[in-house]
Amino acid sequence: MSYFRVSETCNGCLACVQNCPARALDARDEGDRRILLHNMARCARCGTCWRVCPQHAVEFQHILVSSWDEVVVLPLLRCEICGEAVHTARLPAGLEPRLSELAPPLCDRHRAARRAAQLRVPAGGAS
């Protein structure tokens, strides 16, 4: 998502580019188009671009938004018993070469219960 936005009133005068103290704005002329560029990593969110724009085209309120951007969506594997999310479906593929056997997807609670059941001595067994 782009946080730096300008409205349709932008006329490409470059006042914002020329006055940005962080050099977070740049412009590139390609053919018959002028492209305004913004680098969020450089942006100090000082508002100079907003203050100097003679067209009032900079929509500064979007720069002040603190939101989370979705960067990747991965399918989940869920506990076979209760359905709680255990890990992503990609995780076992990365671990497979290092493991002799992949365990079934179980949440911590059900993994502990299964481990405890496997350690119990069967009824009528040696004492």
N, C-alpha and C positions, 0 to 999 in steps of 0.2 A: 504494500500500500504506500502511496506517495503522501507524505504529510505536508509537503510544500505544495500549495496550490495557488493558482492565479485564476481570476475570473476572466470572462470574455472581454473585459474592458482593457486588458493588457495590450499596449500598442508597441511593445518591443523597444522602448526607449533605452533600456539597460541601466536606469538609475539604480535599481536594486543591485545589479551585478557590480557596478562601479563603486557602490558605497558599502558593500558587505565587508565588515572588518575581519571576518573569519575566512573570507574567500570561499564560501560555500556555494556561491552562485557563479555560473559561467554561461556563456552563450556560444552557439556554433551556427554559422551560416552555411547551409548546404543547398546548393541550387537556388531555388526561389523560396526557400523557407529559412526562418530563424528559429532555432531550437534553444529554449531556456533550460539549463541544467541545474540541478540542486543536489548537493552532497550532504546527506543528513549527518554523516559522521563528523563533518567539519562544522556544521551549523551550531552556533552558540545560542540560538533561540533568543537573540537580543532584541529582535523586532526592528532593526534598522531598515531592512527591506520594506517592511510594512509602512514605516514612518516616511520614507523618502519617495515612495511610489506616487507620482502625480495623478495617476489614474485610479488610485485606491484599489488596485487589482489584486494585491497580495492578500490572501485569505489566511492570516496569521493564526487564527484560532485552531486550525488543524495541526500546526506545529506543536502546540501546547498539549495536545491530547497524549495521554500516556496509556497506550493500549498494547495488547499482545498481538503480534502477527503470527498467523499460522505458518509454520515453515515446513512441516512434513506431517502426513497422516499415515499411520501404520495400523494394520489389522492386529487385533489382540487375541491372544489365547487365554481362555478362561479356565478356572478350576473345574475339573470334571465333576466335582461333587456339588459345589455351591454356586458356581458361576462367577465368582470374584475374579477380576482381572489379575493375571499372573505375570505375563510378559508379552512382548510383541511376537508376532509370528516369525519375524526375521531373526530373532535372537538365537534360536536353536541352530540355524544354519551356520552362524558364526562360531558356535561352540562345538558343533559336531566333530570336527577334526581332532579336537582335544579330549573328547569323551569316548569311552568305550560303549556307552549306552545312554540314550536320552531317556530321562525320567518322564512319566506322564505329567501334564500340566496340573499341578495342585497348588492351592494357596498354602501359606505357611502353617495354618492351623491343621489342614487336612494332611499335609506332608508329615507333620509331627505325629499326628494320630496314626498314620500308616506305618511310620518308622517304629512307633511304640508297639503296634500290633505285631510287626515282624520280629521284634525282640522278645516278645512274651514266649514263655515256655508253654507248649501245648499241654492240654489236660491229659493226665496219665503219663506225662513224660518223666524223665529222670529228675531226681531231686537232689 
